[in-house]
Amino acid sequence: MTEIVLLTSDAFEAALDGLAEVLHASVLEGASVGFVLPFAVAEARRFWEGQRAAVGSGDKRILVAREGGRILGTTTVILGMPPNGRQRGEIAKVLVHPAARRRGIARRLMLAAEQLAQADGRRTLVLDTAGLEAERLYLSLGWTVAGIVPNYALNIHGVPERTIFMFKELPADA
């Protein structure tokens, strides 16, 4: 059974290889999440290593979907905001390993991320996506399109593509 867990800073080091595997496989399958080809596993691991301080401070919280000890998916909830933005959070890097897709893992990660943000007092969440499947998922979860920016980011092949910015208002009662 797949479980969704919050990575503690103590568990972060042990999760690095699994996180890197999910990021690497996702990018190779076309996920536009900040990287272009060629993209090595070592680069994916360096990305996650760069998140260590923010995880330790609580500015970022990383959720993982695990099954039998293997990480199948992840998402990041960014809570470190400036003083005038402490009512909001951001969702980033919603990733599911290609071999584990179509099992509801991304949906479960998103629901857990929303709950985590709400429990932390966040009332507005934002995210951006370039993927049509991801857009459909977010819309089905009650997210609203705020706007579309053409040529915002490069896809994995280095070609500029549109990015969709979305938001969701959370209830005040956790």
N, C-alpha and C positions, 0 to 999 in steps of 0.2 A: 504494500500500500504506500502511496506517495504521501509524504508529510511535508507541510510548509513550516519552516522554522526560521527564527530570527538568529542570524549569526552574531554571537557575542565576540568581543575583541579577543577573548581567549581562544575561541574556535576558528578565528579568521585564518590564521597561519595554516592550519590543517586543511582548510577549504580551498586554498589558492589553486592547487592543481585542477580541482573539479571546476572551479569558476573559470579558469583559463580554458579548459576544454570546451565548456559550453559557449563561451564568447568566441573562441576560434572557429568552432563548427558552425555557429550561427552566422558569422561574417562570411565564411566560405559558401554558405547557402544563400547569401544575398542580403543579410541584415545590414541596413544602413545605420550603424550606431557609432559613427565617428572614425571608422578605419577604412583604408583602401588597400587593394591588393598590390603587391604580395603582402600577406599578413601571416606571420609565424606565431606558433604557440608561445614562444618566448616573449613576443610583444604583448600578447594577451595577458600573460602572467605579470609583466611589468605594469600594465594598466591596473590590474587588481592590487598589486603591491603598492601602487600610488594612492590607493583608497584607504590604506591602513590607518593613517592619522585621523581622517575624517570619521572612520568607524569608531576608533578609540575615543574620540571626543563626543560622539553622539550626533555630529552634524549630518552623518549619513547612516542609515540603517539598511542592512542588506538582508533580504529574505531569500531563502533557497528552498527549492523543492527537491526533496531527497527520497530515494527509494533504495532500500538495501544498502545504505551508506553512500550511494553514488548521487552526485548532484546532477539533476536533470534540467533545472531551470533556476532563474534568479530574477530579482528586480531590486532596485535601489530606491529608497525613499529619502529624499534630500530634505532635511529639516533645518540645516544651518542657514538661516536667512538674516538679513539685516534687521535692525530694530523695528522698522516700519513694515516688515513683511512676516512677522512671527505668526500671523494667522494663516499663512499658506505653506504649502510644501510642494515638492516636485517629484514626479515619478520618472525614473530613468532606467535604461538598460533592462527592459522587459525581454528576457531571452529564455527560450526553451530549446534544448538540444534537438536538432532535426530528427533524431531517432525516437524522440519522446513526444513529438507534436501530435495534435488532434486527440488529446486525452484530457483536455480541460485544465491543463497545468497553468497556462498563462492566465486564464480566468481566475483560478484559485489564488495565484500570486497577486493579481490586481485587487481582489477582494481583501486579502490579508493586508496589502499595502494601504488600502483605504482605511481599514480598521485601525491599523497602527497609527496612521496620521491623525485620525479622529481622536483616538485615545490620548494623543499628544496635544490636543487642543487645536488642531488645524481645521480650518473651515473651508478653505479653497485649495484644490490641487490643480496643478498644471502639468502638461507633458507635451512632447512633440513627437511626431512619427512621420515616416515617409511611406510606410507599408500599408497597402490596401486591406490586407487581412487584419492587421493590428487596428486600423481605423474602424473596421466593422466590429471587432471585439469591444473597443472602447465605447463606441456608440451603443452597443447592446448593454453596456454596464451603466448607461446614463450620462456619459460624457458628452460635452457640447463642443462643436467646432467653433473656435474663436476666429480663425483665419487661416489662409493658405498663402505661403510665401514662395513664389517661384524661384528656382535656382538658389535655394538657401544653403544646401549642403551637397557635397559630392557623394555619389553612390560608391560602391566598392570598386567600380571600374574607373573612377575619377571623373564621371560625368555629372554635371550639376543637375539636381532634381528638386522638385517641390517638397516642402515640409508643411505638415498640417499641425497647427497649434490647437490644443484642446484644453478644456477645464472642466472641473466638477465641483459643485458646491456640496459640502457634507453637512448633515444635520448637526445642530449644536449639542445635542445630548448624545454622549458616548455610550 
